Amino acid sequence: MSRPVPGTYLIINKAPSTEGDELTITFNGEGNALTLDNRTGDRSQRWKISNYSDRRTSYVIPESAPSLQVAWG
């Protein structure tokens, strides 16, 4: 599987909303669940993807909270 080049991205869900709008992963603050919301492009929907020094593993940081990392499984 390929990885994106490190940078800032909007992470858009493959399936659109029932109205056909793009749904984007949104950061709602520390301790709160991520949500899928209509694409606005604001900072809560922008994600920085970086590589660890092993060059095999990436991590995702919400642009609006650069001291945090996101994890999901």
VMD Tcl script that draws the C-alpha trace (Angstrom):
set ca {
  {0.00 0.00 0.00}
  {1.32 3.41 -0.88}
  {1.50 6.29 1.56}
  {0.81 9.96 0.95}
  {3.71 12.36 0.75}
  {4.14 14.21 4.07}
  {2.06 17.40 4.04}
  {-1.29 18.87 5.01}
  {-4.45 17.18 3.73}
  {-8.21 17.07 3.96}
  {-9.20 13.45 4.60}
  {-12.37 12.93 2.57}
  {-14.60 9.91 3.09}
  {-15.01 7.77 -0.02}
  {-18.80 7.66 0.35}
  {-20.59 11.03 0.05}
  {-23.44 12.21 2.25}
  {-26.98 11.30 1.27}
  {-27.15 14.74 -0.41}
  {-23.99 14.01 -2.44}
  {-21.68 16.30 -0.43}
  {-18.09 15.38 0.40}
  {-17.69 14.31 4.03}
  {-14.42 15.19 5.71}
  {-12.92 13.88 8.95}
  {-13.26 16.70 11.50}
  {-11.32 17.17 14.75}
  {-13.66 18.33 17.54}
  {-11.18 18.99 20.33}
  {-9.08 16.86 22.63}
  {-11.02 13.96 24.15}
  {-13.89 14.28 21.67}
  {-14.68 11.85 18.87}
  {-13.75 12.63 15.29}
  {-16.77 13.16 13.06}
  {-17.59 13.20 9.36}
  {-18.93 16.61 8.41}
  {-19.59 18.47 5.17}
  {-16.36 19.76 3.71}
  {-15.57 23.32 4.78}
  {-11.77 23.20 4.65}
  {-11.34 25.00 7.97}
  {-8.47 24.10 10.33}
  {-10.50 21.44 12.14}
  {-10.60 19.47 8.87}
  {-6.94 19.82 7.89}
  {-4.51 17.08 8.89}
  {-0.71 16.99 8.82}
  {0.69 13.64 7.79}
  {4.34 13.03 8.71}
  {6.69 10.05 8.69}
  {8.49 8.60 11.69}
  {12.24 8.25 11.36}
  {11.82 4.55 10.43}
  {10.33 5.81 7.14}
  {7.72 3.01 7.24}
  {5.30 4.48 9.74}
  {3.26 7.69 9.45}
  {1.38 9.75 12.01}
  {-1.53 12.15 11.71}
  {-1.81 15.48 13.55}
  {-4.83 17.80 13.50}
  {-3.73 21.19 12.18}
  {-5.79 22.93 14.86}
  {-4.03 21.00 17.67}
  {-0.41 20.34 16.62}
  {0.62 18.92 20.01}
  {-1.74 15.94 19.55}
  {-1.70 12.81 17.40}
  {-4.80 10.99 16.23}
  {-5.27 7.25 16.63}
  {-8.09 5.06 15.44}
  {-8.46 1.40 14.64}
}
mol new
graphics top color blue
foreach p $ca { graphics top sphere $p radius 0.5 }
foreach p [lrange $ca 0 end-1] q [lrange $ca 1 end] { graphics top cylinder $p $q radius 0.2 }
display resetview
